[in-house]
Structures are given as C-alpha cells and as structure tokens.
C-alpha cells in the first residue's frame, strides 16, 4: 500500500436516501467521496435502488488519522457481511480499500451464492439504524454541507464534460443537424423514440417502424426520417 504524506484526506459517509441510514464509510481525498467507480456490488445495488447522499465527516487530516477514524466508525455502525449493521464495507477499515479487497469480495460472493440472500425480516440486519450519536453527526454535517452548497454531482461530469458521454449527430427529415451528448434528453425534448435511434445508429434515415406498444406509437412514428450518427 502506498503511504500518503499529505493532509488533504477526508472521512465520508454514503447515506441511503430512503432509509436514512449509513451504508458506507470511506476515506481518501475529497474527490473520492463523489466517485462511483471501484465500489463493490453491494454498494452498487443500494446506490442504484435508493440513491444516496454524501456527508463529509472530517477533512484536511493525515492519512493515519483518517484510517483510525474509518475503523472507529465501521466498528460503531457495523458491517453487513458480519451481520453487525448496515455498512457494505468489505474490510474493517484502516487501509482505504487497498490490499486484498478483491479476493475477499470474491469469497463473499461465493458464500452468498451458496447460502442465498435473505430478505425482509429474515435478514439479520433488518430494522437496524445508526445510533443517536451518529444520527446527530449526520444531521450536523448535512446542514453544514447544504449551507456551503456542496453537491454530490460535480459539474465536471455533466454533458459534454463527462468523459463517458458519446457525441451524436441527429439529422432531421428536413436535413437539420443537431449535436447532442445526451440522446435520452434530446429524444424527450423532441418526442423521438430513443430505442429506434440507437438501433439504427450509422444506418441511415429510419424508413419505417412497427410497434405493438400504444404508448410508444406516437414517438416511433415521429422518429421516421431521422438519422443518428456517432
């Protein structure tokens, strides 16, 4: 593990928006709190199903300090894989996710695939919530971040600034050209069928459409004559 010598590290919580419970404790530079890459499968499932808020608990600390705090919070709230609490953290903390995380996660996946997943009241962590101390801390940090205008969605990742966004050229039946980095948004604004455009990308103008879905009929017919290029 590479030793970090700077004092720009932070401790952050990811909080389930629906259940208002902490499901991940993390450490690293401030930007790490906002990244979705490199998260385990359990984190991805909760983030996708419920969405989440980001709470920066501590910042501008040394690496050693955030490692100790991470261990304390994980121990206090409890990990899902140990049936102690709601956290999706694989490790007990203190190493920022370095080391043998992948092999441990693989072992966990193998175990769950054999045992099955328990839902509802059969789940050992069903109904568990953070302590009053953690709730108070979350509330204070949320108010502080709201006051300072901190957002979990950095503007650098929006539209054409998003490195994962594709640039598409849409040509209308009248020959008008439109450039967009969000096909979904463009289709919604112009009543077009996104699925038809995707399937016919770089295949010339759409000649005709057939659909059994009444809801999509208008958009599909409106898409005839349009062309999508990448």
Helices and strands as residue ranges (DSSP letters): E 9-16, E 22-29, G 30-34, H 41-50, E 52-61, H 63-77, H 101-115, G 120-122, H 132-148, G 155-157, G 159-161, E 168-171, E 177-180, H 183-190, H 194-199, H 214-223, E 227-229
